[in-house]
Amino acid sequence: MSDPAPHTRSARQPEWASDDATGGSTQEVQPPPSLPDPNPFTTAVRAFLLTWPPTLVVLVAATVAVPSATDDAGPGAAAMWALDFALLIAIAASVSTLRHRDRKPGADGTARPIQRVLLRVAAQVVCAWLVLALHGLSVSQIASLVVALIVVLNLLHVTAARLLHRRRGRSGTPPTRA
């Protein structure tokens, strides 16, 4: 018996799959649903809740461990400083939500992720500096506390997440999604 003639097609002509092969996947592709417009109040509450506890821990720890870093302020004063800082961050997050509500991500001049991170860190530095300066701390005290706050608020959770991801990757268990 002879072999059937090989199917010869030009490399430039597309070959379409049969309806059986596509299984009805010829429907129009729908874009993923977009997130609803963020509510400034919700953004402020979330920013406050995510900022106040770590800030409280940093300032109280600094007050207890190195009292000279906070002019011998007590834990109550440190808690008020953390509250002031978290309120300023919440206000900044709410204003940012209002300012960027109509912008869509893309090449239309909106901030890239690295720019957003740098703006967030700058806002945190300004807010922390303002709160601590208004409570009478010196420049060197403010600088050391601001560095501790920025490390805890921005670097610690990212490092912990990466280490956790690496540990899960080594143990063979797939990482879970939240």
N, C-alpha and C positions, 0 to 999 in steps of 0.2 A: 504494500500500500504506500501510496505517496503521502507525504505530509501536506496538510492544507497550506495554501499560500499564506506566507506571513503577512500580517496586517501592516501595511506600510502607510505611514502618514508623514506629512511634512512636519518638521520640528516647529514650524510657525503656526500651525493650525491647532487650536485647542481641541481637546477631546472631552466631550461632555459625558458625565456619568448618567446612567439610566435612572429612571424614577425609582426603581427598586433599590438601587444603591444609595440614593439620597434620602430615602425614607421620609419624604415630606419635609425635608429641611430647606426647602426653597422659599420659606416664608421670609418676609422682610426682617432684617435684624433691627431690633429695637434698642435704643440706647439705654444704659442702666438708669434707673430712677435717681434723680438728683436728691440731695439732702434738702430738707426744708430750710427756708431762710432762718438763720439763727436768731433767737429772741435775745435782745440785749440784757433783759433781766435774768434769764436762764444762764447766759454766759457769765454774768457778774457773780451769780450764786456759785456756779461751778468753779470759777477762778478763785473765789474766796475760800471755798471748801478744799481746794487743792493746794492753796498757798499757806493758809493759816497754820495747820498742824506742823509741817516741816519748819516753818519759820519760828514757831513757838519752841520747838525742840532745840533749834540752833541757838536761839537767844537765851533760853533758860540754861542750856548746857554751858554756854559761854559765861553766864552770870555765876553759875555754881563752880565751874572749873577755874575760871580766871576772873575773879571779881574786879580786878583793875581794868579789864577790857570794857566793862560797862559802868565804871565809876561807882562800884559797890552797890549797884541797883539790885533790888530784890527780884525774885521770880514774878511777883505781881507787876512790877514795872516792865519787865521783859515781856510779859503776856500782853500788856497794853501796847508796847511797841510792835509786837507781832500782829495785833489786831489792827493797828493803824496801817501797817505795811500791807496787810491783806486787803483792807478796804481800798487803799490806793490802787492796788493791782486790779481789784474787781472793777473799780471805776474805769481804769485804763482799758480793761478788756471789753467793757460795755461800750465805751466810746469807739474802740477799734471795730467792734461789730457793727455799730451804726455807720461808721465811715466806709467800711468795705462791703456793705450789704449788697450793693448793685454790681460789684465787680465779679467777673467770672474768671477762673484760672485760665491762663493762656498767654499768648504773646502780645497782649494789648497793653503792656506796660505795668502789669501787676507785679507785686513782689514775688521773687522766687523763694523757695523754702529757706535757703541760707540767709536771705535778707530778712525774712520773717523772724528767724531765730535771733539774729543780731538785734533786730528792733525790740524783740521781747526781752532780751538780756539788758539792753540799754534802758528800757523802761523800768526793769527791776532795779538796776543800779541807781537810777535817778530817784525812784520811790524810796528805796532803802536809805540812800544818802539823805534825802529830805527828812524822813522820819527820825533818823538817828541824830541829825544835826539839830532838829527842833527840840530834841530832848537833852541837848547840851553835851553831847560827846565830842571829843576832839577828833581831828582829822585822822590821826593814826588809829584810834579806836574804831572810827567809822569804816576806814579802809579794811581793817582786818575782819570786821563783822560782815561787811558787804561781800568780801571774797568768800567767806564761809557760806553765806546765804546763796550766792550764785552757784557755788559748787553743789550744794545740796539740792537746790531747786532745779538745776539744769543738767548736771553731769551724773549725779549719783543714781538716779532712776534709770538713765540710759545705760550706764555701766552694768547695773544689776540685771536689767533685761537682757543684755547681750551675754552676760555670763550664764544666766538661766537658759537662754537659747542654746548656747554651746554645750551645756551640761545635758540637756535633753537630746541634743544631736548625737552625743557620744553614747548615751545609754540605749539608743535605738528606738526610743519611744518618740512618736511624732509630736511635734509641738502643738499645743492646743490653741485654738483661736478664741478670743474673748467675744 
